[in-house]
Amino acid sequence: MKTLSRESKEKIKAGNNEPLGRLFLAHFDFCVDNLAKKPSCDKTLAEDVFMDALQVLRDKIISGDFQHDNLRGFLLITAQNKLRNRLKRDQRSISMDVNQVDTYLYNKKMLKTDAISSLSEEQENRIDLILLARKQLGDACQKIMELQ
């Protein structure tokens, strides 16, 4: 299935996902196999970003913004963009051990400046930024945060 008929678009707009199921079956293997060949992309991630691309396609059809003739190309390029964005996002995130964060916050609260932290300087800076941002929230938001 290279293009999507007007009838299929209307079905999708009406909530009938059968045409999307056919699209999935027609393009899933090709797109996932192509994506899984990329560095830092395993099969599970490839499947996930393909599903994201299918959702973008569905949303564009429903909103009337989908004007492409090459479905496979649209799905593959959209999935590649989703993959690129996800990999960029993952590079910006850093993992932290909850117990280490708790210890750091406790020492900070108790003003123990001589306490040795097991967190890296970057991790400490991220926590400090989060605390600063939290202080800048309105009273209602701060109260909600305290309930968590």
C-alpha positions in Angstrom: 0.0 0.0 0.0 1.9 3.1 -1.3 -0.9 5.6 -1.0 -4.0 6.1 1.2 -7.3 6.3 -0.6 -9.8 9.1 0.3 -12.1 6.3 1.5 -9.5 5.0 4.0 -8.8 8.6 5.2 -12.5 9.0 5.9 -12.7 5.7 7.8 -9.8 6.8 10.0 -11.4 10.2 10.6 -14.6 8.4 11.6 -12.7 6.3 14.2 -12.3 3.2 12.1 -8.7 2.0 12.6 -8.9 -0.9 10.1 -7.0 1.1 7.4 -4.3 1.8 10.0 -4.1 -1.9 10.7 -3.5 -2.6 7.1 -0.8 0.2 7.0 0.8 -1.4 10.0 1.0 -4.8 8.4 2.3 -3.4 5.1 5.1 -1.2 6.5 6.0 -2.5 10.0 8.7 -5.0 9.0 10.4 -2.7 6.5 10.5 0.3 8.8 11.6 -1.6 11.9 14.3 -3.5 10.1 15.7 -0.2 8.6 15.6 1.6 12.0 17.1 -1.3 13.9 20.2 -1.1 11.6 21.0 2.4 13.0 23.5 2.8 15.8 21.9 3.0 19.3 18.6 1.5 18.0 17.6 -2.0 19.0 14.5 -3.7 17.7 12.3 -2.7 20.6 13.2 0.9 20.2 12.6 0.7 16.5 9.2 -0.8 17.0 8.4 1.9 19.5 9.3 4.8 17.2 7.5 3.2 14.3 4.3 3.1 16.5 4.9 6.8 17.3 5.2 7.5 13.5 1.9 5.7 12.9 0.3 7.8 15.6 1.6 11.0 13.8 0.1 9.7 10.6 -3.2 9.1 12.2 -3.2 12.5 13.8 -2.4 14.2 10.5 -5.1 12.3 8.7 -7.7 13.2 11.3 -6.7 16.9 11.3 -6.7 16.9 7.4 -3.0 17.8 7.2 -1.8 14.6 5.6 -0.9 15.3 1.9 1.9 12.7 1.2 1.8 10.2 -1.6 4.5 7.9 -0.3 3.2 6.3 2.9 6.3 4.1 3.5 8.6 7.1 3.1 6.5 9.2 5.4 6.4 6.5 8.1 10.2 5.8 7.8 11.2 9.5 7.8 8.9 10.3 10.7 10.1 7.3 12.7 13.8 8.3 12.0 13.0 11.8 13.3 11.3 10.3 16.4 14.3 8.1 17.0 16.7 11.1 16.6 14.7 13.2 19.0 14.5 10.3 21.5 18.3 9.7 21.4 19.0 13.4 21.8 16.6 13.5 24.8 18.3 10.4 26.3 21.7 12.0 26.0 20.5 15.0 28.0 19.2 12.9 30.9 21.4 11.6 33.6 20.5 8.8 36.0 20.7 9.2 39.7 20.4 6.8 42.6 17.4 7.8 44.7 19.2 7.0 48.0 22.1 9.2 47.0 19.7 12.0 46.1 18.0 11.7 49.4 21.3 11.9 51.2 22.3 14.9 49.3 19.0 16.7 49.9 19.1 15.8 53.6 22.7 17.2 54.0 21.7 20.3 52.1 18.7 20.8 54.3 20.8 20.3 57.4 23.4 22.7 56.0 26.1 20.0 56.3 28.5 21.6 53.9 31.4 19.3 54.9 29.4 16.2 54.0 30.9 14.2 51.2 28.4 13.5 48.4 28.5 10.4 46.2 26.9 12.4 43.4 28.8 13.9 40.6 29.1 17.7 40.3 26.7 17.6 37.3 24.2 15.6 39.2 24.3 18.0 42.1 23.9 21.0 39.7 20.8 19.3 38.2 19.3 18.8 41.6 20.1 22.4 42.6 18.4 23.6 39.4 15.3 21.5 40.1 15.2 23.0 43.6 15.5 26.5 42.3 12.8 26.0 39.7 10.5 24.5 42.4 11.0 27.6 44.6 9.8 29.7 41.7 6.5 27.9 41.4 3.4 29.5 42.8 2.1 28.6 46.2 -0.7 26.3 44.8 1.9 24.3 42.7 4.3 24.0 45.7 1.5 22.6 47.8 0.7 20.0 45.2 4.3 19.1 45.0 4.5 18.6 48.7 1.6 16.1 48.6 3.6 13.8 46.4 
